[in-house]
């Protein structure tokens, strides 16, 4: 750990320069527009925050920019569903394998093991997971998710961006199609609109790179809060989440990111990326311009370069 702290000092020296170099990659990406509210993000924004288990940090760029978690939230709703229901119940309804298809594809639902989503990080799987969060109403489920996320973020007052939520809810017809298919196959219950309300709300929780880094740090510490020492997540569920992040977390570029960066990571179409160095660092990145695979063009470039320079790869 001491070596990692010393290397964080090294990171501070070259991070601003590297960030500005990576920012140029934003020119090759596009801001997500299929959720209309996301299209308002600044295309060339790029920020990063790194936080270690002793509270030391390094940051550069637009790290105070707020953005919605989008698919990053799926990691933590999976963990909460596991804490609520256990492995057997969750993985009786959601699989454990990468799909090779787009995150919002319905193809494998019909062609392979009908009706069962391949994994919890694609939309079909995350919608199913959202239905498994305990609560007597969509409002109670959403409140539990928000409170859990706030605890992981060290007490940060995270909030749902209501404009993004409405934008997702009003335009989310493909997710409705997926949901009705899941209902037809006996995978999803609780009412499509109720479940989608929960799903769209946790995707619309707003954060900064600092919040992401703090949430990632809990995963880096195997589920233990680095300040209080409290176990917020059972270690076993961190192992599960970490594995999904490696195999599925960067959409159809997960294998490439594993080779080039070698870190567990989860991206979102708002341009956020949450990643961590196990036992050492939590990292949050935002860069709204997305590449063809739906990941931040500039953010991926910066993380791959950092990991290679600092020898952070797990492999």
C-alpha positions, -999 to +999 in steps of 0.1 A: +000+000+000+029+024+007+042+019-028+007+027-042+006+059-022+041+069-034+030+062-070-001+084-065+023+112-059+039+103-092+005+104-109-001+140-097+030+151-116+020+141-151-018+137-147-028+172-159-006+169-191-019+134-199-055+145-193-052+173-218-036+149-243-064+124-238-090+152-241-082+154-278-097+119-282-131+135-275-131+148-311-135+112-323-166+106-302-202+117-299-223+127-269-253+103-264-284+116-279-309+088-277-317+100-242-324+137-252-313+152-219-278+137-222-272+154-255-267+187-235-234+175-221-202+193-232-185+172-257-149+180-248-153+177-210-129+153-193-122+149-156-106+123-133-103+117-096-082+091-079-085+083-042-065+058-021-075+039+011-056+064+033-075+094+019-048+107-005-061+119-038-052+132-072-075+149-097-074+168-130-097+184-155-134+187-152-137+165-121-164+187-106-187+181-136-220+164-126-234+136-147-258+107-142-246+073-134-265+055-161-252+019-164-226+024-137-255+022-113-261-014-124-230-026-104-245-014-072-281-024-078-267-059-085-249-058-051-280-046-033-302-073-049-277-099-038-277-085-003-316-086-004-320-120-020-288-140-021-270-155-050-293-184-058-324-162-062-306-135-083-288-159-106-320-180-110-333-151-131-301-136-145-271-153-161-234-148-156-221-146-192-211-118-216-234-115-246-213-102-275-244-080-284-252-044-277-263-036-241-299-029-252-302-059-275-331-084-272-315-109-296-302-134-271-333-133-250-351-152-278-323-172-293-305-186-263-321-198-230-353-179-238-362-151-215-332-152-192-309-122-195-273-132-200-259-110-173-269-082-149-250-054-167-270-054-199-304-036-198-325-068-197-305-081-167-304-047-149-341-043-153-346-078-138-323-070-110-342-037-103-374-058-098-356-077-071-347-048-048-368-051-017-395-025-010-433-023-009-435+003-037-413+018-065-407+048-043-395+027-014-372+007-036-358+039-052-352+054-018-333+023-006-311+024-037-304+061-032-295+057+004-272+027-004-254+047-030-250+077-006-234+054+020-210+041-006-201+076-016-191+085+019-223+103+028-224+124-003-259+139-009-265+122-042-298+131-059-318+119-089-316+143-118-354+146-125-349+160-160-328+131-171-353+107-154-382+121-173-362+121-205-354+084-200-390+075-189-406+093-219-383+078-245-375+044-231-396+023-254-369-003-262-366-009-225-403-013-223-402-039-251-374-058-233-395-056-201-427-070-217-407-098-232-393-106-198-428-106-183-440-129-211-412-154-202-419-153-165-387-135-156-401-101-146-429-094-121-441-063-103-455-044-132-435-031-161-440+006-154-432+002-117-400-017-124-389+008-151-395+036-127-370+021-103-346+013-132-347+048-148-343+065-114-312+047-104-297+053-139-305+090-133-287+095-100-263+123-104-226+122-092-192+136-098-158+119-104-151+123-067-183+104-058-174+077-083-139+073-069-153+071-033-178+044-044-151+025-062-128+027-032-153+006-012-150-021-039-112-017-039-113-024-001-134-056-006-166-039+006-152-021+037-157+016+041-121+031+042-130+057+068-154+040+093-141+005+088-177-007+085-184-036+061-209-020+036-208-049+012-200-086+019-167-095+003-183-123-018-206-098-035-176-076-043-159-106-059-190-112-081-193-075-091-156-073-099-158-103-122-188-089-141-170-056-144-140-073-160-161-095-184-190-072-192-185-037-177-172-019-208-199-032-231-185-049-262-151-034-255-147-053-222-120-077-235-100-049-251-101-028-220-091-059-199-060-063-222-051-026-224-060-015-188-066-047-169-089-031-143-125-039-132-146-011-147-181+000-155-190+027-180-222+046-186-236+065-216-233+098-198-195+093-202-188+082-167-164+053-159-159+038-125-128+017-120-104+007-092-071-009-084-080-037-058-065-030-024-053+005-034-073+030-054-108+041-064-110+060-097-138+081-113-138+095-148-161+116-169-159+123-206-193+126-224-180+120-260-185+083-266-168+059-290-186+034-312-188+009-283-206+034-261-176+042-238-159+076-232-134+081-260-111+103-239-117+085-206-108+051-220-077+066-236-066+082-203-073+051-181-054+028-205-024+050-205-024+055-167-027+017-161+001+009-185+024+036-171+017+027-134+015-011-140-020-014-124-032-043-146-045-073-126-031-095-153 
